[in-house]
């Protein structure tokens, strides 16, 4: 009986070590991506945001939007613009498929139809912003590991610097650099490099705080260094792990506004 009990204890210690006891020295780039996802990936979220778009001359336009995300066997996301009138009702829907690919759809009231975003179109500008459709797919859920292979470039007592190589052939970045804080496993900065290896865009996460147990940035800035434009997202409200109706994540619901 005593030997059996010791065996059970040793097995429990081994399992716990495999789950969360890996030392920092033993972490791989993919291990860090797992921890990033665990730090920010809720079962669901409902978010109100303000968006500011700055062109290369510094002129600014403001928009308001609402976003929903839901994780499960397949992740889903919906973004709907609320204001101004020129973009009101515009909506974007993303559905992950069983091969880790995503179906993406865009509805624009002025056109009156739902358009599927496919292939290289996913690298295009999302409704005139500095985010591409592919960029949006990693913002809410943090599922970098599905699209990138990570290696550690540098580390110090405060953060890791990762290099992410796309594994999805539809992503038109040559690589991405990501800075991750050791204290909360939150990515504070990402640099996106184009197919020539030149810096294309920089994403900065600021005002990071814990809300309902999840690390959350209150402000995100995506700057296109090649164009000189930038898009700023500011968090107004967020609710995590609230049940969300499945009907929200349908192409039919895209037309409602």
Order of alpha helices (4+ residues) and beta strands (2+ residues): alpha-alpha-beta-beta-beta-beta-beta-beta-alpha-beta-beta-beta-beta-beta-beta-beta-alpha
